[in-house]
Amino acid sequence: MEWSIFQQYGPMLLRGFAITIFCWLLGTILGMVLGLLIALAQRYGVKPVRWLLQTYIEIIRGTPFLVQLFVLYYGGPLIGLRLDALPAGLLGLTIYGSPYFAEIFRSAFRAVPHGQIEAARAIGMAEPSIIRRILLPLGLVSALPALVNFSIILTKETVILSIITVPELMYQVQRMSTETFRYLEANLVLALFFWGLVELISRAGRRLETRITKHLIERT
């Protein structure tokens, strides 16, 4: 195993890893926000809106991310949507993740005790206040493990962005392998980078869950 090649390709791999983190982080945040809006619209929207959103969820969940990315990047120009590789990748991650986050939030909202919501309505609390002070805080506690788990899944989906030439880590690893024919070292680095990122996300999720639970206990 030749470690000397990392002196030449190390900066390139680090840049790719930075782009991977950027794509994952922004795609996860945007997907989570869109998923939350979808879950709220499904809960409070009229029946046609709920039907359309459920159709969107089923279509996105029922098709591979690679196919969605190809349709977005290569098919987008046919309808006037011309995106560079990086924006297309971010939009693709957002669209792909949003239905899963929506289902996580929907299940979490259903787990909130109905009696607490009815009690808030009985004392005249407005629906936006109920969402902000009861539904979201209590739902977030039960949803957090699933949110962290799917966020980890999204980290691994970022490697697909290399197909449309987003210069993330997988793209740089493939370039390194092609130029040096050192496939073992390149893929070992890929595995180590993702292992470290997943560990970091898992630990951050556990700490966040502990802090949120402690905060809610102190409030009560």
MIKE-837936 format. One record per residue (C-alpha): residue in three letters; x, y negated, z negated. Coordinates in steps of 0.2 Angstrom, whole numbers, plus 5000, padded with zeros to 4 digits. Layout:
BEGIN
ALAXYZ;...
This chain:
BEGIN
MET500050005000;GLU500849845006;TRP500349704994;SER501549575003;ILE500149545016;PHE499149455003;GLN500449315002;GLN499949285020;TYR498049315019;GLY497749275001;PRO497249085004;MET496049145019;LEU495249275007;LEU494949144993;ARG494149025006;GLY493049175011;PHE492649214993;ALA492149034990;ILE490949025004;THR490249194998;ILE489849114981;PHE489148954989;CYS488049055001;TRP487449174987;LEU487149034974;LEU486248914985;GLY485249054994;THR484749124977;ILE484248954970;LEU483248904985;GLY482449084986;MET482049074968;VAL481148904969;LEU480248964985;GLY479749124976;LEU479049024961;LEU478048914972;ILE477349064981;ALA476949154965;LEU476048994958;ALA475048974975;GLN474549154974;ARG473949134956;TYR473048964959;GLY472748954978;VAL471148984987;LYS470849154995;PRO471449125013;VAL473149045006;ARG473349204995;TRP473049315010;LEU474349225021;LEU475649225007;GLN475349415004;THR475549445023;TYR477149345023;ILE477849445008;GLU477449615016;ILE478249565032;ILE479849505025;ARG479949645012;GLY479549775026;THR480949715038;PRO482849735036;PHE483849575032;LEU484949605047;VAL483449605059;GLN482749445051;LEU484449355052;PHE484649405071;VAL482849335074;LEU483249175065;TYR484949145073;TYR484749215090;GLY482849195092;GLY482749025084;PRO483348925100;LEU481848995109;ILE480648895098;GLY481848745097;LEU482648795080;ARG484548785084;LEU485548815068;ASP487448835065;ALA487948995057;LEU488148935039;PRO486448845039;ALA485648995047;GLY486349115034;LEU485749005020;LEU484048995027;GLY484049185030;LEU484549225012;THR483149105006;ILE481849185017;TYR482349355013;GLY482449324994;SER480849224991;PRO479549374993;TYR480549474980;PHE480749324968;ALA478849294971;GLU478349464966;ILE479449454950;PHE478649294945;ARG476949364949;SER477249514938;ALA477949404924;PHE476449284924;ARG475249434923;ALA476249484907;VAL475849324898;PRO474549354885;HIS472849294892;GLY472349244875;GLN473649104874;ILE473149034891;GLU471249034886;ALA471748954869;ALA472648814878;ARG471148784889;ALA469948784874;ILE470848634866;GLY470848544882;MET472548564889;ALA472748524908;GLU473248664919;PRO474948584924;SER475348574906;ILE474848764903;ILE476048804917;ARG477448704911;ARG477248744892;ILE476548924892;LEU476549014908;LEU478348974914;PRO479248984897;LEU478449154892;GLY478549224910;LEU480349174912;VAL480849284897;SER480049444904;ALA480649404922;LEU482449364918;PRO483149544919;ALA482349574936;LEU482849404942;VAL484649434937;ASN484549604945;PHE483949544962;SER485249404961;ILE486549534960;ILE485749624975;LEU485849464985;THR487749444982;LYS487949604992;GLU486749555006;THR487949405009;VAL489149525018;ILE487849535032;LEU488149345036;SER489749395044;ILE488749465059;ILE488349285064;THR490149225061;VAL489849145044;PRO491649145037;GLU491249225021;LEU492349355012;MET491749505023;TYR492149405039;GLN493949365032;VAL494249545027;GLN493749605044;ARG494949485052;MET496349535040;SER495949715044;THR495949685063;GLU497649585063;THR498649705051;PHE497749875053;ARG497849885034;TYR496049935030;LEU496350005013;GLU497049845005;ALA495749735014;ASN494249835008;LEU495049854991;VAL495049664989;LEU493249654995;ALA492749784982;LEU493649694968;PHE493049524972;PHE491249584972;TRP491449684956;GLY492049534947;LEU490649424954;VAL489349554949;GLU490149564931;LEU490049384929;ILE488249364934;SER487749514923;ARG488649434908;ALA487949264912;GLY486149334913;ARG486249424896;ARG486849264888;LEU485449164896;GLU484149294890;THR484849284872;ARG484749094872;ILE483049084879;THR482349214867;LYS483149124853;HIS482448954858;LEU480749024859;ILE480849104842;GLU481448944835;ARG479948854843;THR478748974835;
